[in-house]
Amino acid sequence: MTSTARLRLIWHGAIVLLVGLLLGLPTVVETSTESVRVWHTAHEALIMMGIWMLAASSVVPVLVLEQREARALMWAYLAMGYGFMIALLIGGAIGISPFEPGKTPVAFIAFLASVIAILGAVMA
């Protein structure tokens, strides 16, 4: 893979990590215990995904992959990072777990984003 792919993965991993760090702020403000739990999950999970993407960027240059495989790997990491970001942000905002289909359309969108993220993580 090229160094451009490595830089792209570092950039997106840093974005996911930064959003994860920022999602720690609502845990200080929230009063509901369920909402605090969801925000803690969002905070910790996005930090973990960002670090995973940054760690993977150090391995990417030594992988010998076809162009199509390298592109699929990059898209899998992006789907994982941004899928979890969307799912956990929506889940924290409405106070539900994004890992189960809810009763509202917004909860279902969060669930679909988490499914996409999980599929990206498995593919990566």
N, C-alpha and C positions, 0 to 999 in steps of 0.2 A: 504494500500500500504506500501511498505517497505521503510526503510530509504535510501536504495540504489537508489530507484526511485527518492526520494527527492534530493539526491546529484547529480544525473544525470541531473535533471531538473535545479538545481542551476548552474551546470557547463555549460550546453548549453545556459541557459539564460544569463550567464555572457559573453559567446562568442558573442552572438547576440548583447548584450549591448555594448561590446567593439568595434565591427565592426561598430555599429551605431555611436558611438562617433568618430571613425576614419573617417567616411564618412562626417563629418563636415569640414574636412580639404579642400576638393576640392571647397567648396563654397568660400573660400578666394582666390583661384588661378584662377577660371574660370572667363571669361569675358562675355560670352553670357548669356543673361538674362534667356533664356529658360533652358539652361544647369544648371544654378545656382538654378532655381526653382526645377528641378528634383533632384539635389543633396540635397537641403534642405528637400525635401520629404523623400528621402532615410535616411537622418540623423535622422529626427524626428520620422519616422515610426519605424525604427529599435531600437531606444532608447525605444520607447513605447512597442514594442514587447518583448524586453529584460526585461523590468520592469514587464511586465505582466507574463512572465515565472518565474521570481524570486518571485513575489507575489503568484503565483500558487504553488510554491514549499513549501510555508508555510501551504497550505491547504491540500496538497497531503497526509501527514501522517494520517490525521483523516478521510479520505474518506474510506468508506467500499465498496470496489469494488472486483468483481471476478478478477482473474488473467488476463483473456482475456480483460475485460473492462479496467483494469489498463494499460495494454499494449497498447490498442487502444488510451487511453488518452495521454499516453506518446508520441506515434507516431504522434498524432494530433498536440501536441505542437511542436514537432520537425519539422513536415511538415510546420507549420505556421512560425516558426522562420527562418529556413533555406530557405524555399520557398521565403519569402519576402526578405531575404538577397540576394539570387541569382537574383531575379527579379529586385530589386531596384539597385543593383550594375551594372547589365547589362544596365538597363535603364539610369542610370547616365553616364555610360561610352560612350554610343552611343547618349545620349541626347534626349531620347524619353520617353514617359510615358509607363510603362510596363503594364498598365491596359487596353490597347486596342491592338488588333492584328495589327501589323505593316505590312509594305510592304516587309520587309527583313526577312530571316530566323532567324537572331539573335533577332530581335524584337519579332518574334513569340515565340521563346524560352523563352524570358523574360515574355511574356504574359502567357505561360503555367506554368511557375514557380509561377506567381502571382495567377493563378487559383488554383493551388495546395495549396498555402499558405492560400488563402481565405477559401477553403474547410477545411483545418486543423483548422483554427480559428473558423469556425462554429461548427465543431465537438467538439473542446475543450470547 
